[in-house]
Structures are given as structure tokens and as C-alpha cells.
Amino acid sequence: MSSSGQTQFRYTQTPSKVVHLRNLPWECVEEELIDLCKRFGKIVNTKSNVGANRNQAFVEFADLNQAISMVSYYASSSEPAQIRGKTVYIQYSNRHEIVNNQSPGDVPGNVLLVTFEGVESHEVSIDVIHLVFSAFGFVHKIATFEKAAGFQALVQFSDVETASAARNALDSRSIPRYLLPEHVGSCNLRMSYSAHTDLNIKFQSHRSRDYTNPYLPVNHTAMDGSMQPALGADGKKVESQSNVLLGLIENMQYAVTVDVLHTVFSAYGAVQKIAIFEKNGSTQALIQYSDIATAAIAKEALEGHCIYDGGYCF
């Protein structure tokens, strides 16, 4: 009875080029929607992860008859529409086109606003955040905080392209399980673009980090135990090591290029990435090696020395 009632309901709806899909599996992506609907005609737009449970979507066909064909087919078929083995309910939408209005969080920028779902602030360290996002390019700054939405972070890249690549790859995904504490089941990432372009990081701590400024003061009271500065035998602070070097290029007489830096630093090991930027009136560069040991050798060999006679001093 309920089945026939649902079928009758579908037939008495006003047809529309836009089809409404319900009961979708979690994190259903556009490719899955297109795969289900493309046999009925040309798809011109989609909108997924709609509704409080993010399990609804809209698909817009190029022609009304194509939408009618899909709704009619599944209304009379003994085989229900399915995505990942889950039955999907299909009906006409009360809208006649999909309008993708851009909210401020949809306007691309070089800073991402990241929400960490399923964890408390102390369960995802700033070093884990840096590790995850560094896979897509040099992370300049990170600031973490807690809001009504939960534990969040602002992650700053050098440009919009890198930030967009990170968002496209990581949004709605989970942080690898091995990077989380044993008692944490999962941590899902939700992302939007921030209106910020340059974060104001006043000091290094377990809540904020500026990877472009090694001279920024460290707030020891705000550092967790793992990030306390190491002390040498003489009681002086030992500089923490990293596989990424920050170089301040001084006494420049010629234009510096990525190729020049690559040639110089490759003498000490395989260089993975290089970024050059201007900061506080000086030219700086970030050079990434695969491991800390190689970076340490390059730093020891090049710091304070000239690449060429009369110029390019680090």
C-alpha cells in the first residue's frame, strides 16, 4: 500500500528538469550521482550533501523529458535505484534549476578554515595538521581555536591554487588513523575558504605556528610538553630540526630563481620542493628535503656562505 502510494505521489508531482534524490550514502560524491543518472540524459548540474544529514542531492538534466524518463523508470521498476548498495528514493524537485550561490566560504582564497569533527582540541596536534596539509605545498602559518562548531584551524598557504588543491583533496575526508591517539575512532575534515589572506601569528605555541619566521618568540607557557624547547649540555636552547629549511637570502646582486636554489641545495640531497617569497622587505625561501638529516647537512654547509662570489649569501 505504501509502495503504491509513493508511486502515485511521484506521478502526480509537477515534472521538473531537476530530480531530488534522498537516502544517499554518507559522503556521496558527484561522480556517483552522475553514474546513476547519466543513462537517462545529459546532466548539466548537481548539488550534493544537502539536508541536515547531508544525505540528499539534486541533479539537473538538460531536458525535461530526460528527468521524466528517470523518475518514471524507477517508479515502475522492480529494481530500486541504488548507490553503494543503498536504496535511493527519487522524485521531481519543486525547483526548476539548480542555483549554486557562493557563500563567503566558497570564494577561493589562500587560507582554509578547517573543522575537525569527532575529536577534542587536544587530540589533534598542530604538528599533525602541518603534516597532513604539507602534502599539498608549503604551509606558511596555522592558527587553531575552539568555537561553537568545535575544534577548528586556519591553514595558510602561499597561493589560492595550493589551498584549493588541499581543499579538493581533503574536504570530507578523514585524517589517517595512525596519526591519531589510539582512543580516537576517526577525525573528519570539513573545509571552506577563509576571508583572511595573512594570519597574524604573534608567537609559536601548540595552538599557533608561523613556519616562515624562525625568530618569532616562543610562548613557553602555551607549549605542550612535546614542544618544549630542547636544552643542550650547556643549558642553552637547541634549535629544533626539520626537513624544511628557511633561507634568508642576503646581499643579492642578481635575481634569485628556483632553478638556482635547486642547483645549490641538490648538492646535498634530493630537493622535494622549493618556494620563494618576499617577507618584511627581504627575500626568503623554503627548501624541503625528504628527511631531517639531509636538511641538517645542507644547513651546516651553506649557512653564512655565499653561493657565488659577491652575492646570494645565506
C-alpha positions as CSV (number, residue, x, y, z in Angstrom):
1,M,0.0,0.0,0.0
2,S,2.8,2.4,1.0
3,S,4.7,1.5,-2.2
4,S,1.7,2.3,-4.5
5,G,1.1,5.4,-2.6
6,Q,4.7,6.5,-3.1
7,T,4.4,5.7,-6.8
8,Q,1.2,7.7,-7.2
9,F,2.8,10.6,-5.4
10,R,5.7,10.6,-7.8
11,Y,3.4,10.6,-10.8
12,T,1.2,13.4,-9.5
13,Q,4.1,15.7,-8.9
14,T,4.8,18.6,-11.4
15,P,7.6,17.4,-13.6
16,S,10.9,19.3,-13.4
17,K,14.3,19.1,-15.1
18,V,15.7,18.8,-11.5
19,V,15.5,15.4,-9.8
20,H,15.6,15.2,-6.0
21,L,17.4,12.1,-4.6
22,R,17.1,11.1,-0.9
23,N,18.6,8.4,1.4
24,L,22.0,8.7,-0.2
25,P,25.1,7.1,1.5
26,W,27.4,9.2,3.6
27,E,29.7,11.5,1.7
28,C,28.1,10.6,-1.7
29,V,30.2,12.4,-4.3
30,E,29.2,14.0,-7.6
31,E,30.7,11.2,-9.7
32,E,28.3,8.6,-8.0
33,L,25.3,10.8,-8.8
34,I,26.3,11.2,-12.4
35,D,27.0,7.5,-12.7
36,L,23.4,6.7,-11.6
37,C,21.7,9.4,-13.7
38,K,23.7,9.7,-16.9
39,R,21.9,6.8,-18.7
40,F,18.8,8.9,-18.9
41,G,20.3,12.0,-20.5
42,K,22.8,14.9,-20.3
43,I,23.4,16.2,-16.8
44,V,24.1,20.0,-16.6
45,N,24.4,20.5,-12.8
46,T,24.4,18.7,-9.5
47,K,24.2,19.7,-5.8
48,S,25.1,17.1,-3.2
49,N,25.4,16.7,0.6
50,V,22.2,18.6,1.1
51,G,20.0,18.4,4.2
52,A,20.7,18.1,7.9
53,N,22.1,14.6,7.5
54,R,23.9,15.5,4.2
55,N,22.2,12.5,2.5
56,Q,20.2,14.3,-0.2
57,A,21.1,15.7,-3.6
58,F,19.7,17.4,-6.7
59,V,20.5,16.5,-10.3
60,E,19.6,18.8,-13.2
61,F,19.1,17.4,-16.7
62,A,19.4,19.4,-19.9
63,D,15.9,18.4,-21.0
64,L,12.6,17.9,-19.1
65,N,11.9,14.6,-20.9
66,Q,15.2,13.2,-19.6
67,A,14.2,13.8,-16.0
68,I,10.7,12.3,-16.7
69,S,12.4,9.3,-18.1
70,M,14.4,8.7,-15.0
71,V,11.6,9.2,-12.5
72,S,9.2,7.1,-14.5
73,Y,11.7,4.3,-14.9
74,Y,12.4,3.9,-11.2
75,A,8.7,4.4,-10.2
76,S,7.7,1.4,-12.2
77,S,10.9,-0.7,-11.9
78,S,11.1,-3.7,-9.5
79,E,14.8,-2.8,-9.1
80,P,15.3,0.3,-7.0
81,A,17.9,2.9,-7.7
82,Q,21.0,2.2,-5.6
83,I,24.3,3.8,-4.7
84,R,26.8,1.6,-2.9
85,G,24.1,-0.9,-2.2
86,K,21.8,1.6,-0.5
87,T,18.3,2.3,-1.9
88,V,17.9,5.8,-3.2
89,Y,14.5,7.5,-3.4
90,I,13.9,9.6,-6.5
91,Q,11.2,12.3,-7.2
92,Y,10.9,15.6,-9.0
93,S,12.2,18.6,-7.3
94,N,10.0,21.7,-6.7
95,R,12.8,23.8,-8.2
96,H,13.3,24.1,-11.9
97,E,17.0,24.7,-11.9
98,I,20.0,24.4,-9.5
99,V,21.4,27.7,-8.4
100,N,24.8,27.3,-6.7
101,N,25.0,30.5,-4.7
102,Q,28.5,31.1,-3.4
103,S,28.8,31.8,0.3
104,P,31.9,33.7,1.5
105,G,33.3,30.3,2.4
106,D,33.1,29.2,-1.3
107,V,35.1,32.1,-2.7
108,P,38.6,30.7,-3.2
109,G,41.5,32.1,-1.1
110,N,44.9,31.1,0.2
111,V,43.7,30.4,3.8
112,L,41.5,27.4,4.6
113,L,39.1,27.2,7.6
114,V,39.2,23.6,8.7
115,T,36.7,22.0,11.2
116,F,37.8,18.7,12.8
117,E,34.8,16.5,13.5
118,G,34.8,13.8,16.1
119,V,37.8,15.0,18.2
120,E,38.6,17.3,21.0
121,S,41.2,20.1,20.6
122,H,44.0,18.1,22.5
123,E,43.5,15.0,20.3
124,V,44.9,16.6,17.0
125,S,48.2,18.3,17.4
126,I,49.3,21.2,15.3
127,D,52.2,19.1,14.1
128,V,49.7,16.5,12.7
129,I,47.8,19.3,11.0
130,H,51.0,20.6,9.5
131,L,52.0,17.1,8.3
132,V,48.6,16.5,6.6
133,F,48.4,19.8,4.8
134,S,52.1,20.0,3.8
135,A,51.5,17.2,1.4
136,F,50.0,19.8,-1.0
137,G,52.6,22.6,-0.6
138,F,54.4,24.8,1.9
139,V,52.2,25.7,4.9
140,H,53.1,29.2,6.0
141,K,51.0,29.5,9.1
142,I,48.5,27.7,11.3
143,A,46.2,29.0,14.0
144,T,43.9,26.7,15.9
145,F,41.0,27.6,18.2
146,E,37.7,26.4,19.6
147,K,34.3,27.7,18.5
148,A,30.7,26.6,18.7
149,A,31.3,24.5,15.6
150,G,34.1,22.6,17.5
151,F,37.8,22.4,17.1
152,Q,38.9,24.5,14.1
153,A,42.1,25.7,12.4
154,L,43.1,28.4,9.9
155,V,45.7,27.0,7.5
156,Q,47.6,29.5,5.3
157,F,49.3,28.6,2.0
158,S,51.2,30.8,-0.3
159,D,48.6,31.0,-3.0
160,V,45.0,30.1,-3.9
161,E,45.9,27.2,-6.2
162,T,47.7,25.3,-3.4
163,A,44.9,25.9,-0.9
164,S,42.3,24.8,-3.5
165,A,44.3,21.6,-4.2
166,A,44.3,20.8,-0.5
167,R,40.6,21.5,-0.1
168,N,39.6,19.5,-3.1
169,A,41.7,16.5,-1.8
170,L,40.9,16.6,1.9
171,D,37.4,18.1,2.3
172,S,35.0,15.5,3.8
173,R,37.9,13.1,4.2
174,S,39.5,11.7,7.4
175,I,42.9,12.2,9.0
176,P,44.8,8.9,8.7
177,R,44.1,6.7,11.7
178,Y,47.8,6.2,12.6
179,L,48.2,9.9,13.2
180,L,45.5,10.0,15.9
181,P,45.6,8.8,19.5
182,E,44.6,5.2,19.9
183,H,41.3,6.0,21.7
184,V,40.1,8.3,18.8
185,G,37.9,6.5,16.3
186,S,38.1,9.0,13.4
187,C,38.5,12.6,12.6
188,N,36.6,14.0,9.6
189,L,37.7,17.3,7.9
190,R,35.2,19.9,6.8
191,M,36.7,22.9,4.9
192,S,35.8,26.3,3.5
193,Y,37.8,29.2,2.4
194,S,38.6,32.0,4.9
195,A,38.4,35.7,4.2
196,H,41.9,36.0,5.8
197,T,44.9,36.3,3.5
198,D,47.7,36.6,6.0
199,L,47.4,35.3,9.5
200,N,48.8,37.4,12.4
201,I,50.8,34.9,14.5
202,K,52.3,36.6,17.5
203,F,54.3,33.7,18.9
204,Q,55.0,30.0,18.4
205,S,52.9,27.6,20.6
206,H,51.0,24.4,20.4
207,R,48.0,26.4,19.2
208,S,49.6,28.7,16.6
209,R,52.7,28.4,14.4
210,D,54.5,30.6,11.8
211,Y,56.7,28.4,9.7
212,T,58.2,31.4,7.8
213,N,59.6,33.2,10.8
214,P,62.2,31.3,12.9
215,Y,62.8,34.4,15.0
216,L,59.2,34.6,16.3
217,P,59.2,34.4,20.1
218,V,58.1,31.1,21.7
219,N,55.4,31.2,24.3
220,H,56.7,28.5,26.6
221,T,53.6,28.6,28.9
222,A,51.4,27.8,25.8
223,M,53.6,25.0,24.6
224,D,52.7,21.4,25.3
225,G,55.3,19.0,26.7
226,S,56.3,17.6,23.4
227,M,57.0,21.0,22.1
228,Q,59.1,22.4,24.9
229,P,62.5,23.6,23.6
230,A,65.3,21.2,24.0
231,L,68.3,22.2,26.0
232,G,71.9,21.3,25.3
233,A,74.6,20.3,27.8
234,D,75.4,23.9,28.3
235,G,71.8,24.7,29.2
236,K,71.2,26.8,26.1
237,K,68.2,26.2,23.8
238,V,68.9,23.8,21.0
239,E,67.2,24.7,17.7
240,S,64.5,22.2,16.7
241,Q,65.3,20.3,13.5
242,S,63.1,19.9,10.5
243,N,63.4,18.5,6.9
244,V,62.3,22.0,5.7
245,L,64.9,24.8,5.7
246,L,64.1,28.5,5.8
247,G,66.7,30.5,4.0
248,L,67.1,34.3,4.2
249,I,68.9,35.4,1.0
250,E,71.1,38.5,1.7
251,N,73.5,40.6,-0.3
252,M,71.7,39.8,-3.6
253,Q,73.3,41.3,-6.7
254,Y,71.3,39.2,-9.2
255,A,67.8,37.9,-9.4
256,V,67.4,34.6,-7.5
257,T,65.4,31.8,-9.1
258,V,64.1,28.4,-8.1
259,D,66.5,26.8,-10.5
260,V,69.5,28.5,-8.9
261,L,68.4,27.3,-5.4
262,H,67.6,23.8,-6.7
263,T,71.1,23.5,-8.2
264,V,72.8,24.6,-4.9
265,F,70.7,22.6,-2.5
266,S,70.6,19.5,-4.6
267,A,74.3,19.1,-4.0
268,Y,73.4,17.7,-0.5
269,G,70.4,15.5,-1.4
270,A,67.2,15.3,-3.4
271,V,65.2,18.5,-3.0
272,Q,61.5,17.8,-3.0
273,K,60.0,21.4,-3.0
274,I,61.2,25.0,-3.1
275,A,59.2,28.2,-2.5
276,I,60.5,31.7,-2.8
277,F,58.7,34.7,-1.3
278,E,59.1,38.2,0.0
279,K,58.6,38.9,3.7
280,N,59.4,42.1,5.7
281,G,61.4,43.5,2.8
282,S,63.7,40.5,2.4
283,T,63.8,37.5,0.0
284,Q,63.3,34.2,1.7
285,A,63.0,30.6,0.5
286,L,61.7,27.3,1.9
287,I,63.6,24.2,0.8
288,Q,62.2,20.8,1.6
289,Y,64.2,17.6,1.8
290,S,62.9,14.1,2.4
291,D,64.5,13.8,5.8
292,I,65.9,15.9,8.7
293,A,69.5,14.5,8.3
294,T,69.9,15.8,4.7
295,A,68.4,19.2,5.7
296,A,70.9,19.4,8.6
297,I,73.9,18.7,6.3
298,A,72.8,21.4,3.8
299,K,72.2,23.9,6.6
300,E,75.7,23.2,8.1
301,A,77.3,23.6,4.7
302,L,75.5,26.7,3.4
303,E,74.6,28.8,6.4
304,G,76.5,32.1,6.3
305,H,78.2,31.2,3.0
306,C,77.9,32.7,-0.5
307,I,76.6,30.8,-3.4
308,Y,78.5,33.0,-5.8
309,D,81.3,35.4,-5.1
310,G,79.7,38.7,-4.1
311,G,76.2,37.6,-3.8
312,Y,73.5,35.2,-2.6
313,C,74.5,34.8,1.0
314,F,72.5,32.6,3.4
